[in-house]
C-alpha cells in the first residue's frame, strides 16, 4: 500500500480511526495491539481501528515520520490529530477512544519539526564542545537540550512519566 491508497482508505472511513503501526517481532506491539483490538470492539460503531504491519509498509513510516513502534495515529476526517509512540496504558488508550467517540477535540502533542531540529542540533553541538574541551557541565547541558528535542517520542520517558503520574494519583 502506498500513501495515496492509505489516504483514500482513511478518507473513506466515516468514523474517527485509530491507526496502529506494529510489527510481529516487537514485544511492545504484542502487548499494545490486543489492547487496541479489544477497545475497537467495544467502540466498533463509533471509532474505527486499523492495524498496519510496519515491516510491510516502510513508505507509510517515512510519510508519517514514524521513528519507533508501536506508533498509534489518531485520525479524524482523514487527518492525523494525535499520536502516541511507544506503549501506553490501557487507560490512556481507553480515554483516547472515548474522546474520539464523543467527538472531543484532540490535538497532537508533539514539537514542531523546526523546533525539534534546533534543540537536537544545538544540544549535540554543546555536548560535543563540552566533550572536546572537557567541560562536563556543558556536556550535560547539551545532552539535556538534545533530549528535550526528542523526549515526546521516547517510549521510556513516557513510561517513567506515566508511572510517576499514576503514583501521584494514588497518593
DOVEX-751934 format. One record per atom (N, C-alpha, C): chain; atom name; x negated, y, z. Coordinates in pm, 1 decimal. Each point is the difference from the previous one (the first is absolute). Layout:
+----+----+----------+----------+----------+
| ch | at |        X |        Y |        Z |
+----+----+----------+----------+----------+
|  A | CA |        X |        Y |        Z |
...
+----+----+----------+----------+----------+
//
This chain:
+----+----+----------+----------+----------+
| ch | at |        X |        Y |        Z |
+----+----+----------+----------+----------+
|  A |  N |    -83.2 |   -117.2 |      0.0 |
|  A | CA |     83.2 |    117.2 |      0.0 |
|  A |  C |    -88.4 |    124.5 |      0.0 |
|  A |  N |     30.9 |     92.8 |    -86.1 |
|  A | CA |    -75.3 |    125.3 |     -2.4 |
|  A |  C |     79.1 |    107.3 |     74.3 |
|  A |  N |    -57.1 |    119.6 |      9.5 |
|  A | CA |     62.2 |    107.3 |     77.9 |
|  A |  C |    134.4 |     41.5 |    -60.0 |
|  A |  N |     12.4 |     -4.1 |   -131.9 |
|  A | CA |    126.4 |     37.1 |    -65.1 |
|  A |  C |    110.0 |    -98.5 |     36.9 |
|  A |  N |    -29.2 |   -130.3 |     -9.1 |
|  A | CA |     98.3 |   -102.4 |     37.4 |
|  A |  C |     38.0 |     12.3 |    147.4 |
|  A |  N |   -100.4 |     25.5 |     83.9 |
|  A | CA |     24.5 |     15.9 |    142.4 |
|  A |  C |     95.1 |    117.5 |     23.9 |
|  A |  N |    -28.6 |    112.9 |    -62.9 |
|  A | CA |     82.0 |    119.2 |     20.5 |
|  A |  C |    141.2 |    -20.3 |    -53.8 |
|  A |  N |     14.7 |    -68.2 |   -114.1 |
|  A | CA |    133.3 |    -28.3 |    -54.2 |
|  A |  C |     80.9 |    -85.5 |     97.8 |
|  A |  N |    -63.5 |   -103.4 |     54.2 |
|  A | CA |     68.1 |    -86.1 |     96.9 |
|  A |  C |     38.3 |     78.2 |    124.4 |
|  A |  N |    -91.7 |     80.7 |     49.1 |
|  A | CA |     25.3 |     78.3 |    120.7 |
|  A |  C |    113.5 |    101.4 |    -23.8 |
|  A |  N |      0.4 |     63.5 |   -116.1 |
|  A | CA |    105.0 |     97.1 |    -32.3 |
|  A |  C |    136.8 |    -64.7 |    -17.8 |
|  A |  N |      1.3 |   -128.3 |    -36.3 |
|  A | CA |    127.9 |    -68.6 |    -21.1 |
|  A |  C |     66.0 |    -40.8 |    131.8 |
|  A |  N |    -71.9 |      5.5 |    108.2 |
|  A | CA |     55.0 |    -39.6 |    130.2 |
|  A |  C |     84.5 |    112.2 |     57.5 |
|  A |  N |    120.0 |    -35.8 |     43.1 |
|  A | CA |     92.0 |    100.4 |     52.9 |
|  A |  C |    -27.4 |     31.4 |    147.1 |
|  A |  N |    -54.9 |    -94.0 |     72.3 |
|  A | CA |    -30.1 |     21.6 |    142.1 |
|  A |  C |   -146.4 |     40.4 |     19.1 |
|  A |  N |    -30.1 |     69.9 |    110.4 |
|  A | CA |   -141.0 |     22.1 |     33.7 |
|  A |  C |    -68.8 |   -135.8 |      7.2 |
|  A |  N |   -128.2 |     -2.0 |    -31.8 |
|  A | CA |    -71.0 |   -128.6 |     -8.2 |
|  A |  C |   -133.0 |      6.6 |     72.6 |
|  A |  N |    -26.6 |   -104.8 |     75.5 |
|  A | CA |   -130.0 |    -21.4 |     63.3 |
|  A |  C |    -79.2 |    -89.8 |    -95.3 |
|  A |  N |   -116.7 |     46.6 |    -44.0 |
|  A | CA |    -85.1 |    -78.4 |    -89.3 |
|  A |  C |   -121.8 |    -44.9 |     81.1 |
|  A |  N |    -11.6 |   -130.0 |     20.2 |
|  A | CA |   -110.5 |    -54.1 |     79.1 |
|  A |  C |   -106.8 |    -60.5 |    -89.7 |
|  A |  N |   -121.4 |     54.2 |      7.5 |
|  A | CA |   -113.7 |    -57.0 |    -72.5 |
|  A |  C |    -71.6 |    -94.3 |     94.5 |
|  A |  N |    -19.9 |   -123.0 |    -41.1 |
|  A | CA |    -57.9 |   -104.3 |     84.2 |
|  A |  C |    -87.2 |    -90.7 |    -85.6 |
|  A |  N |    -70.0 |    -91.3 |     64.8 |
|  A | CA |    -77.0 |   -103.7 |    -70.0 |
|  A |  C |      6.6 |   -127.2 |     84.6 |
|  A |  N |      1.5 |   -115.5 |    -64.5 |
|  A | CA |     12.8 |   -125.7 |     74.3 |
|  A |  C |   -117.8 |    -28.0 |     93.9 |
|  A |  N |   -116.6 |     54.4 |    -28.0 |
|  A | CA |   -118.2 |    -24.2 |     82.8 |
|  A |  C |     -9.7 |     95.3 |    118.8 |
|  A |  N |     86.0 |    102.0 |      6.2 |
|  A | CA |     -6.2 |    105.3 |    101.6 |
|  A |  C |     76.2 |    -42.4 |    125.9 |
|  A |  N |    -72.2 |     -9.8 |    111.1 |
|  A | CA |     61.7 |    -41.5 |    125.8 |
|  A |  C |    108.0 |     95.8 |     47.0 |
|  A |  N |    -26.8 |    130.2 |     -6.6 |
|  A | CA |    100.5 |     98.6 |     41.6 |
|  A |  C |    122.8 |     -5.8 |    -89.4 |
|  A |  N |    -21.3 |    -29.7 |   -128.2 |
|  A | CA |    112.1 |    -10.1 |    -93.8 |
|  A |  C |     89.8 |   -118.0 |     35.5 |
|  A |  N |    -61.0 |   -110.0 |     44.7 |
|  A | CA |     78.5 |   -118.0 |     36.8 |
|  A |  C |     84.4 |     25.6 |    124.7 |
|  A |  N |    -34.2 |    101.4 |     76.5 |
|  A | CA |     80.9 |     39.5 |    115.1 |
|  A |  C |    105.6 |    101.9 |    -43.9 |
|  A |  N |    -40.2 |     95.5 |    -80.8 |
|  A | CA |     86.7 |    110.8 |    -39.5 |
|  A |  C |    112.2 |    -42.3 |    -93.8 |
|  A |  N |    -32.5 |    -78.7 |   -102.1 |
|  A | CA |     98.6 |    -33.0 |   -102.9 |
|  A |  C |    124.6 |    -67.3 |     56.6 |
|  A |  N |    -10.6 |   -100.1 |     87.8 |
|  A | CA |    122.2 |    -60.2 |     56.0 |
|  A |  C |     84.1 |     98.7 |     81.5 |
|  A |  N |    -65.7 |     91.7 |     69.7 |
|  A | CA |     73.2 |    101.4 |     77.0 |
|  A |  C |     80.2 |     87.5 |    -95.3 |
|  A |  N |    -63.4 |     44.8 |   -107.8 |
|  A | CA |     68.5 |     85.0 |    -98.1 |
|  A |  C |    114.3 |    -75.9 |    -68.4 |
|  A |  N |    -22.4 |   -127.9 |    -30.3 |
|  A | CA |    105.3 |    -80.8 |    -62.5 |
|  A |  C |    118.5 |    -17.1 |     93.7 |
|  A |  N |    -27.6 |    -21.8 |    128.3 |
|  A | CA |    106.6 |    -13.6 |     99.4 |
|  A |  C |     82.4 |    128.4 |      8.5 |
|  A |  N |    -67.9 |    114.5 |      6.9 |
|  A | CA |     70.2 |    127.5 |      7.3 |
|  A |  C |     77.2 |     27.8 |   -129.2 |
|  A |  N |    -58.7 |    -36.6 |   -113.4 |
|  A | CA |     68.4 |     19.6 |   -128.0 |
|  A |  C |    130.9 |    -78.1 |     -3.1 |
|  A |  N |      0.2 |   -120.4 |     57.6 |
|  A | CA |    123.3 |    -78.7 |      6.6 |
|  A |  C |    104.2 |     67.2 |     89.7 |
|  A |  N |    -44.3 |     64.5 |    106.3 |
|  A | CA |     92.0 |     67.8 |     90.9 |
|  A |  C |     58.0 |    127.7 |    -61.9 |
|  A |  N |    -75.7 |     63.7 |    -88.5 |
|  A | CA |     43.0 |    125.5 |    -61.6 |
|  A |  C |     27.2 |    -18.4 |   -149.2 |
|  A |  N |     32.1 |   -120.2 |    -40.8 |
|  A | CA |      5.4 |    -37.2 |   -141.0 |
|  A |  C |     89.0 |     89.5 |    -85.6 |
|  A |  N |    108.9 |     50.5 |     53.1 |
|  A | CA |     89.3 |     81.8 |    -81.0 |
|  A |  C |    -33.5 |    149.2 |      3.5 |
|  A |  N |   -102.0 |     38.9 |     81.4 |
|  A | CA |    -32.2 |    143.3 |     11.8 |
|  A |  C |   -145.0 |     33.8 |    -32.8 |
|  A |  N |    -91.9 |    -96.3 |     16.0 |
|  A | CA |   -142.2 |     23.2 |    -25.1 |
|  A |  C |    -55.9 |   -119.8 |    -76.2 |
|  A |  N |    -70.5 |     27.0 |   -108.5 |
|  A | CA |    -60.5 |   -106.3 |    -77.7 |
|  A |  C |   -141.9 |    -30.9 |     47.2 |
|  A |  N |    -46.1 |   -118.8 |    -33.3 |
|  A | CA |   -138.2 |    -38.1 |     30.3 |
|  A |  C |    -57.8 |    -66.8 |   -122.9 |
|  A |  N |   -125.1 |     35.8 |    -31.2 |
|  A | CA |    -67.6 |    -53.9 |   -117.2 |
|  A |  C |   -142.2 |    -33.0 |     40.9 |
|  A |  N |    -33.9 |   -128.2 |      1.6 |
|  A | CA |   -135.3 |    -43.8 |     34.3 |
|  A |  C |    -80.8 |    -15.1 |   -128.2 |
|  A |  N |   -119.7 |     59.7 |     -0.4 |
|  A | CA |    -86.4 |     -4.3 |   -117.7 |
|  A |  C |   -135.0 |    -55.6 |     41.3 |
|  A |  N |    -41.8 |   -106.1 |    -68.8 |
|  A | CA |   -130.2 |    -60.0 |     26.1 |
|  A |  C |   -108.8 |     93.1 |    -55.2 |
|  A |  N |    -77.9 |     55.7 |     88.9 |
|  A | CA |   -102.6 |     98.5 |    -38.5 |
|  A |  C |   -103.9 |    -59.4 |    -94.0 |
|  A |  N |    -30.7 |   -127.7 |     15.4 |
|  A | CA |    -99.9 |    -63.3 |    -85.9 |
|  A |  C |     45.2 |     -5.4 |   -146.1 |
|  A |  N |    131.1 |     -5.6 |    -20.7 |
|  A | CA |     52.6 |    -13.0 |   -136.2 |
|  A |  C |     26.2 |    134.8 |    -67.4 |
|  A |  N |    -10.0 |    110.4 |     76.7 |
|  A | CA |     35.0 |    131.2 |    -55.5 |
|  A |  C |   -100.2 |    107.9 |     41.2 |
|  A |  N |   -126.9 |    -13.2 |    -40.9 |
|  A | CA |   -100.1 |    100.0 |     38.2 |
|  A |  C |     28.4 |    139.4 |    -56.6 |
|  A |  N |     71.1 |      7.6 |   -113.3 |
|  A | CA |     33.8 |    131.3 |    -56.7 |
|  A |  C |     90.7 |     78.3 |     93.9 |
|  A |  N |     92.3 |    -69.4 |     65.5 |
|  A | CA |     89.0 |     67.2 |     94.0 |
|  A |  C |    -76.8 |     48.7 |    122.6 |
|  A |  N |    -98.2 |    -79.5 |     42.7 |
|  A | CA |    -81.9 |     41.2 |    114.3 |
|  A |  C |    -73.0 |    129.8 |    -32.3 |
|  A |  N |    -56.7 |      7.4 |   -118.9 |
|  A | CA |    -70.4 |    122.6 |    -41.1 |
|  A |  C |     96.7 |    117.3 |    -14.3 |
|  A |  N |    114.5 |    -25.5 |    -61.1 |
|  A | CA |     96.5 |    107.7 |    -24.6 |
|  A |  C |     50.7 |     61.4 |    130.0 |
|  A |  N |     17.5 |    -82.0 |    102.8 |
|  A | CA |     52.7 |     49.6 |    127.5 |
|  A |  C |   -109.1 |     20.0 |    104.4 |
|  A |  N |   -126.5 |     -8.4 |    -43.8 |
|  A | CA |   -114.6 |     22.3 |     89.1 |
|  A |  C |      8.9 |    -86.0 |    125.8 |
|  A |  N |     28.1 |   -127.9 |    -22.0 |
|  A | CA |      9.2 |    -94.8 |    110.4 |
|  A |  C |   -138.8 |    -55.0 |     25.2 |
|  A |  N |    -54.3 |     31.6 |    117.1 |
|  A | CA |   -136.7 |    -37.5 |     34.3 |
|  A |  C |     -7.1 |   -119.6 |     92.5 |
|  A |  N |    110.2 |    -37.3 |     59.9 |
|  A | CA |      2.1 |   -113.1 |     91.5 |
|  A |  C |    136.9 |    -64.1 |     -0.8 |
|  A |  N |      2.7 |   -128.0 |     34.6 |
|  A | CA |    127.6 |    -69.2 |      8.9 |
|  A |  C |     10.8 |    -62.7 |    138.3 |
|  A |  N |    118.3 |    -17.2 |     48.7 |
|  A | CA |    126.6 |     33.0 |    -64.7 |
|  A |  C |     21.8 |    150.1 |     -4.8 |
|  A |  N |     59.9 |     43.8 |   -109.3 |
|  A | CA |     45.5 |    138.1 |    -12.3 |
|  A |  C |    147.5 |     -5.2 |    -35.0 |
|  A |  N |     76.7 |     81.6 |     67.6 |
|  A | CA |    143.4 |      9.2 |    -22.3 |
|  A |  C |     30.3 |    139.7 |    -52.1 |
|  A |  N |     60.1 |      5.4 |   -117.7 |
|  A | CA |     46.2 |    127.8 |    -55.1 |
|  A |  C |    149.2 |     12.2 |     28.5 |
|  A |  N |     40.1 |    115.0 |     49.4 |
|  A | CA |    140.0 |     26.6 |     29.2 |
|  A |  C |     49.5 |     88.5 |   -113.1 |
|  A |  N |    101.2 |    -46.2 |    -72.5 |
|  A | CA |     44.2 |     72.4 |   -118.7 |
|  A |  C |    148.7 |     32.8 |      7.7 |
|  A |  N |     32.9 |    110.8 |    -63.5 |
|  A | CA |    140.1 |     39.5 |    -14.7 |
|  A |  C |     11.2 |     69.1 |   -135.1 |
|  A |  N |    100.6 |    -38.1 |    -76.5 |
|  A | CA |     22.6 |     58.5 |   -133.4 |
|  A |  C |   -124.4 |    -10.7 |    -88.0 |
|  A |  N |    -72.5 |   -110.6 |     13.0 |
|  A | CA |   -116.4 |    -24.9 |    -84.2 |
|  A |  C |   -126.2 |     73.2 |     39.8 |
|  A |  N |      2.6 |     72.8 |    111.8 |
|  A | CA |   -116.7 |     77.0 |     44.5 |
|  A |  C |    -49.5 |    -52.3 |    134.2 |
|  A |  N |   -132.4 |     -1.0 |     16.7 |
|  A | CA |    -59.8 |    -40.5 |    126.5 |
|  A |  C |     18.4 |    114.4 |    100.0 |
|  A |  N |     63.4 |    -31.7 |    113.9 |
|  A | CA |     23.4 |    102.0 |    101.9 |
|  A |  C |    -73.7 |    -32.0 |    129.9 |
|  A |  N |    -67.9 |   -113.9 |      3.7 |
|  A | CA |    -75.1 |    -37.2 |    118.8 |
|  A |  C |    -86.0 |   -121.5 |    -27.4 |
|  A |  N |    -88.4 |    -29.6 |     94.8 |
|  A | CA |    -94.2 |   -109.9 |    -19.7 |
|  A |  C |    -53.3 |    -45.0 |    134.6 |
|  A |  N |    -18.1 |   -130.3 |     12.8 |
|  A | CA |    -72.0 |    -59.0 |    113.1 |
|  A |  C |   -111.9 |    -85.1 |    -57.5 |
|  A |  N |   -116.4 |     13.4 |     54.3 |
|  A | CA |   -110.6 |    -87.0 |    -38.3 |
|  A |  C |    -40.9 |    -77.4 |    123.9 |
|  A |  N |    -12.2 |   -130.2 |    -12.9 |
|  A | CA |    -33.4 |    -83.4 |    114.3 |
|  A |  C |    126.7 |    -48.7 |     68.0 |
|  A |  N |    -21.5 |    -89.5 |     92.4 |
|  A | CA |    112.7 |    -61.8 |     68.8 |
|  A |  C |     65.8 |    100.1 |     94.9 |
|  A |  N |    131.4 |     -1.9 |      2.5 |
|  A | CA |     79.7 |     83.6 |     90.5 |
|  A |  C |     84.4 |    -93.1 |     86.6 |
|  A |  N |     54.4 |     53.5 |    106.7 |
|  A | CA |     86.9 |    -80.7 |     85.4 |
|  A |  C |    133.8 |    -21.9 |    -70.4 |
|  A |  N |     67.2 |   -106.0 |     37.8 |
|  A | CA |    133.0 |    -25.0 |    -55.7 |
|  A |  C |     91.7 |    117.9 |     30.3 |
|  A |  N |    -15.1 |     58.4 |    118.1 |
|  A | CA |     81.7 |    114.7 |     37.5 |
|  A |  C |    -21.6 |    118.0 |    -95.7 |
|  A |  N |   -124.9 |     25.1 |    -36.7 |
|  A | CA |    -28.2 |    110.1 |    -93.0 |
|  A |  C |     65.7 |    -24.9 |   -135.0 |
|  A |  N |     -9.2 |   -123.6 |    -48.9 |
|  A | CA |     65.1 |    -32.7 |   -126.6 |
|  A |  C |    151.8 |     12.1 |     13.6 |
|  A |  N |     54.6 |    -44.7 |    113.2 |
|  A | CA |    144.6 |      7.9 |     23.2 |
|  A |  C |     47.1 |    146.2 |     -3.5 |
|  A |  N |    -75.1 |     88.1 |     66.0 |
|  A | CA |     33.7 |    142.5 |     -0.2 |
|  A |  C |      1.2 |     52.6 |   -143.1 |
|  A |  N |    -96.6 |    -40.0 |    -79.4 |
|  A | CA |     -8.0 |     45.2 |   -139.3 |
|  A |  C |    121.3 |    -48.8 |    -78.9 |
|  A |  N |     34.7 |   -128.2 |     14.1 |
|  A | CA |    117.6 |    -53.5 |    -69.3 |
|  A |  C |    125.6 |     75.4 |     44.0 |
|  A |  N |     12.3 |     23.9 |    129.5 |
|  A | CA |    116.9 |     69.8 |     53.7 |
|  A |  C |      9.5 |    142.5 |    -54.1 |
|  A |  N |   -113.7 |     69.1 |     -3.4 |
|  A | CA |     -0.2 |    137.1 |    -52.4 |
|  A |  C |     39.0 |      1.8 |   -148.0 |
|  A |  N |    -50.1 |    -95.3 |    -76.4 |
|  A | CA |     36.9 |     -6.4 |   -141.8 |
|  A |  C |    148.0 |    -33.5 |    -15.1 |
|  A |  N |     48.7 |    -92.7 |     79.6 |
|  A | CA |    140.2 |    -40.3 |     -7.9 |
|  A |  C |     92.8 |    115.8 |     33.3 |
|  A |  N |    -42.9 |     86.5 |     90.3 |
|  A | CA |     81.7 |    114.1 |     40.8 |
|  A |  C |    -31.2 |    126.6 |    -78.9 |
|  A |  N |    -80.9 |    -13.6 |   -103.9 |
|  A | CA |    -36.9 |    111.5 |    -87.3 |
|  A |  C |    -73.4 |    112.2 |     73.7 |
|  A |  N |    -68.8 |    -34.7 |    108.4 |
|  A | CA |    -77.4 |     99.7 |     74.9 |
|  A |  C |   -122.1 |     40.1 |    -81.7 |
|  A |  N |    -48.6 |    119.3 |     25.4 |
|  A | CA |   -116.0 |     49.9 |    -73.5 |
|  A |  C |   -127.1 |    -66.3 |     52.3 |
|  A |  N |    -79.4 |    -49.3 |    -91.6 |
|  A | CA |   -129.7 |    -59.8 |     32.5 |
|  A |  C |   -102.4 |     71.6 |    -85.2 |
|  A |  N |   -105.1 |     44.4 |     62.5 |
|  A | CA |   -107.0 |     67.4 |    -74.3 |
|  A |  C |   -126.9 |    -81.5 |     12.7 |
|  A |  N |    -76.8 |     -1.7 |   -107.0 |
|  A | CA |   -128.0 |    -70.0 |      2.0 |
|  A |  C |    -95.7 |     73.2 |     92.4 |
|  A |  N |    -61.3 |    -75.2 |     91.6 |
|  A | CA |    -89.0 |     59.8 |     98.4 |
|  A |  C |   -144.8 |    -32.4 |    -34.9 |
|  A |  N |    -46.7 |     53.6 |   -109.4 |
|  A | CA |   -139.3 |    -20.7 |    -37.7 |
|  A |  C |    -63.9 |    135.4 |    -30.1 |
|  A |  N |   -130.0 |      1.2 |      3.9 |
|  A | CA |    -72.6 |    122.7 |    -32.5 |
|  A |  C |      7.4 |     27.9 |   -149.9 |
|  A |  N |      4.0 |    127.4 |    -37.8 |
|  A | CA |    -10.6 |     32.0 |   -142.4 |
|  A |  C |   -135.8 |    -49.1 |    -53.2 |
|  A |  N |     -2.7 |    -40.9 |   -124.6 |
|  A | CA |   -119.1 |    -59.1 |    -61.2 |
|  A |  C |   -123.4 |     89.9 |     14.5 |
|  A |  N |     16.1 |    129.5 |    -26.1 |
|  A | CA |   -114.1 |     90.2 |      4.6 |
|  A |  C |    -53.6 |     13.5 |    142.6 |
|  A |  N |     90.9 |      9.3 |     97.5 |
|  A | CA |    -42.4 |     11.7 |    139.6 |
|  A |  C |    -73.8 |   -127.1 |     44.0 |
|  A |  N |     51.1 |   -115.2 |    -42.3 |
|  A | CA |    -66.9 |   -127.0 |     32.7 |
|  A |  C |   -141.7 |      0.4 |    -57.4 |
|  A |  N |    -12.8 |     40.1 |   -126.4 |
|  A | CA |   -130.0 |      4.6 |    -65.8 |
|  A |  C |    -96.4 |     92.7 |     74.4 |
|  A |  N |     48.4 |    119.1 |     37.2 |
|  A | CA |    -85.4 |     95.9 |     70.8 |
|  A |  C |    -48.4 |    -54.9 |    133.8 |
|  A |  N |     89.8 |    -58.7 |     75.3 |
|  A | CA |    -38.1 |    -53.0 |    131.5 |
|  A |  C |   -103.5 |   -111.5 |    -12.3 |
|  A |  N |     24.6 |    -91.9 |    -91.1 |
|  A | CA |    -92.3 |   -113.1 |    -15.5 |
|  A |  C |   -135.2 |     48.6 |    -51.8 |
|  A |  N |      1.3 |     86.8 |   -100.0 |
|  A | CA |   -124.7 |     50.0 |    -57.2 |
|  A |  C |    -79.8 |     81.6 |    101.7 |
|  A |  N |     66.0 |     96.0 |     65.8 |
|  A | CA |    -69.5 |     83.5 |     98.7 |
|  A |  C |    -49.7 |    -84.8 |    117.1 |
|  A |  N |     80.9 |    -93.0 |     45.2 |
|  A | CA |    -40.6 |    -86.6 |    111.1 |
|  A |  C |   -119.5 |    -86.2 |    -35.0 |
|  A |  N |      1.1 |    -55.6 |   -120.1 |
|  A | CA |   -111.8 |    -82.1 |    -44.4 |
|  A |  C |   -127.2 |     83.9 |    -11.5 |
|  A |  N |     13.8 |    120.1 |    -55.5 |
|  A | CA |   -117.0 |     88.5 |    -13.0 |
|  A |  C |    -56.7 |     35.7 |    137.6 |
|  A |  N |     86.4 |     33.7 |     94.5 |
|  A | CA |    -46.5 |     31.1 |    135.8 |
|  A |  C |    -68.5 |   -120.0 |     65.1 |
|  A |  N |     63.3 |   -115.4 |    -13.4 |
|  A | CA |    -56.4 |   -120.6 |     60.7 |
|  A |  C |   -136.5 |    -32.4 |    -60.1 |
|  A |  N |    -12.6 |     10.1 |   -131.2 |
|  A | CA |   -128.1 |    -28.7 |    -65.4 |
|  A |  C |   -106.9 |    101.4 |     42.2 |
|  A |  N |     38.8 |    126.6 |      8.7 |
|  A | CA |    -93.6 |    102.6 |     47.4 |
|  A |  C |    -45.4 |    -31.7 |    141.3 |
|  A |  N |     93.4 |    -39.5 |     83.5 |
|  A | CA |    -32.9 |    -36.1 |    137.8 |
|  A |  C |    -93.7 |   -118.8 |      8.3 |
|  A |  N |     21.1 |    -98.0 |    -86.0 |
|  A | CA |    -87.1 |   -118.4 |     -0.8 |
|  A |  C |   -141.6 |     38.6 |    -42.3 |
|  A |  N |    -10.6 |     76.4 |   -107.1 |
|  A | CA |   -132.2 |     35.4 |    -51.0 |
|  A |  C |    -76.2 |     95.1 |     91.2 |
|  A |  N |     72.1 |     83.3 |     74.6 |
|  A | CA |    -67.3 |     93.8 |     91.3 |
|  A |  C |     -2.6 |    -52.4 |    142.6 |
|  A |  N |     55.9 |   -116.8 |     20.1 |
|  A | CA |     10.9 |    -64.0 |    131.4 |
|  A |  C |     75.6 |     87.8 |     99.1 |
|  A |  N |     96.2 |     73.1 |    -50.8 |
|  A | CA |     90.3 |     80.2 |     83.3 |
|  A |  C |    125.8 |    -84.5 |     19.8 |
|  A |  N |      0.6 |    -80.8 |    103.9 |
|  A | CA |    104.3 |   -101.4 |     17.7 |
|  A |  C |    136.7 |     61.2 |     27.0 |
|  A |  N |      4.0 |    118.3 |     57.3 |
|  A | CA |    127.2 |     69.6 |     19.2 |
|  A |  C |     63.7 |     35.4 |   -134.1 |
|  A |  N |    -83.8 |     42.4 |    -94.3 |
|  A | CA |     47.0 |     32.3 |   -133.7 |
|  A |  C |     48.9 |   -127.0 |    -70.9 |
|  A |  N |    -70.0 |   -108.9 |     21.6 |
|  A | CA |     41.1 |   -128.4 |    -57.5 |
|  A |  C |    136.7 |    -39.9 |     52.9 |
|  A |  N |     18.6 |     12.8 |    131.4 |
|  A | CA |    128.6 |    -34.6 |     61.1 |
|  A |  C |    110.6 |     91.5 |    -52.6 |
|  A |  N |    -26.2 |    129.8 |     -6.3 |
|  A | CA |     99.9 |     94.6 |    -50.3 |
|  A |  C |     37.2 |    -31.8 |   -145.0 |
|  A |  N |    -98.3 |    -33.5 |    -81.8 |
|  A | CA |     26.6 |    -35.8 |   -139.3 |
|  A |  C |     82.3 |   -126.9 |    -10.6 |
|  A |  N |    -32.5 |    -97.0 |     83.9 |
|  A | CA |     76.8 |   -125.4 |      0.6 |
|  A |  C |    144.9 |     23.6 |     37.9 |
|  A |  N |     20.6 |     85.1 |    100.0 |
|  A | CA |    136.8 |     31.2 |     42.7 |
|  A |  C |     74.9 |     73.1 |   -111.2 |
|  A |  N |    -64.1 |     96.1 |    -62.9 |
|  A | CA |     63.9 |     74.6 |   -108.6 |
|  A |  C |     35.2 |    -92.8 |   -116.8 |
|  A |  N |    -91.2 |    -90.1 |    -35.5 |
|  A | CA |     28.7 |    -95.1 |   -108.2 |
|  A |  C |    117.0 |    -91.0 |     38.0 |
|  A |  N |      3.3 |    -44.8 |    126.1 |
|  A | CA |    110.2 |    -85.0 |     45.5 |
|  A |  C |    133.0 |     74.5 |     -9.4 |
|  A |  N |     -0.8 |    129.1 |     30.8 |
|  A | CA |    123.1 |     79.0 |     -7.4 |
|  A |  C |     51.2 |     12.2 |   -143.7 |
|  A |  N |    -82.9 |    -33.7 |    -95.9 |
|  A | CA |     43.3 |     -0.9 |   -139.0 |
|  A |  C |     65.4 |   -129.0 |    -41.5 |
|  A |  N |     -8.0 |   -102.6 |     84.0 |
|  A | CA |     57.7 |   -128.8 |    -39.8 |
|  A |  C |     78.0 |    -70.4 |    109.7 |
|  A |  N |     11.8 |     59.9 |    119.2 |
|  A | CA |     63.4 |    -67.7 |    112.0 |
|  A |  C |    144.2 |    -41.1 |    -28.8 |
|  A |  N |     73.3 |     78.8 |    -79.2 |
|  A | CA |    140.3 |    -29.8 |    -24.9 |
|  A |  C |     19.9 |   -124.7 |    -85.7 |
|  A |  N |   -106.0 |    -51.4 |    -58.9 |
|  A | CA |      9.4 |   -123.2 |    -79.2 |
|  A |  C |    -71.7 |   -117.5 |     66.6 |
|  A |  N |    -46.4 |     21.8 |    121.8 |
|  A | CA |    -77.7 |   -102.9 |     69.0 |
|  A |  C |     93.0 |    -88.0 |     84.2 |
|  A |  N |     13.7 |   -129.6 |    -34.8 |
|  A | CA |     90.1 |    -87.2 |     76.1 |
|  A |  C |    -45.3 |    -20.5 |    144.6 |
|  A |  N |   -128.3 |      3.9 |     25.5 |
|  A | CA |    -49.1 |    -16.5 |    137.2 |
|  A |  C |     41.5 |    120.9 |     83.7 |
|  A |  N |    -15.7 |    120.1 |    -55.1 |
|  A | CA |     41.7 |    122.4 |     69.2 |
|  A |  C |    149.9 |     -4.5 |     30.2 |
|  A |  N |     80.1 |    -42.8 |    -96.9 |
|  A | CA |    144.9 |     -8.7 |     21.8 |
|  A |  C |     33.1 |   -100.5 |    109.2 |
|  A |  N |    -71.3 |   -112.0 |      1.0 |
|  A | CA |     25.4 |   -101.0 |    103.5 |
|  A |  C |    -33.5 |     54.7 |    138.0 |
|  A |  N |   -112.1 |     67.8 |     10.9 |
|  A | CA |    -41.8 |     55.1 |    129.7 |
|  A |  C |     97.6 |    107.9 |     46.1 |
|  A |  N |     33.7 |     93.7 |    -87.6 |
|  A | CA |     91.6 |    107.1 |     40.6 |
|  A |  C |    140.3 |    -55.1 |     27.4 |
|  A |  N |     42.2 |   -101.8 |    -74.1 |
|  A | CA |    129.0 |    -63.9 |     26.8 |
|  A |  C |      2.2 |    -66.7 |    136.1 |
|  A |  N |   -109.0 |    -64.9 |     34.4 |
|  A | CA |    -11.2 |    -65.3 |    129.6 |
|  A |  C |      5.4 |    104.0 |    112.2 |
|  A |  N |    -70.1 |    111.0 |    -19.2 |
|  A | CA |     -0.2 |    107.7 |    101.0 |
|  A |  C |    141.6 |     57.4 |     16.0 |
|  A |  N |     69.7 |     23.8 |   -109.8 |
|  A | CA |    135.5 |     54.1 |      5.8 |
|  A |  C |     94.6 |    -96.0 |     71.0 |
|  A |  N |    -12.7 |   -129.9 |    -25.1 |
|  A | CA |     82.8 |    -98.7 |     67.6 |
|  A |  C |    -25.8 |      0.7 |    149.2 |
|  A |  N |   -124.6 |     13.3 |     40.3 |
|  A | CA |    -36.4 |      4.7 |    143.3 |
|  A |  C |     56.2 |    125.8 |     67.0 |
|  A |  N |     -1.9 |    110.8 |    -75.3 |
|  A | CA |     54.3 |    124.6 |     55.5 |
|  A |  C |    150.9 |     -9.8 |     19.7 |
|  A |  N |     69.5 |    -63.0 |    -93.5 |
|  A | CA |    144.9 |    -16.7 |     12.8 |
|  A |  C |     35.3 |    -91.7 |    116.0 |
|  A |  N |    -85.4 |   -103.2 |     20.5 |
|  A | CA |     25.5 |    -96.8 |    106.6 |
|  A |  C |    -17.5 |     61.2 |    138.8 |
|  A |  N |    -85.7 |    101.3 |     11.4 |
|  A | CA |    -25.1 |     58.7 |    133.6 |
|  A |  C |     87.2 |    118.1 |     30.8 |
+----+----+----------+----------+----------+
//
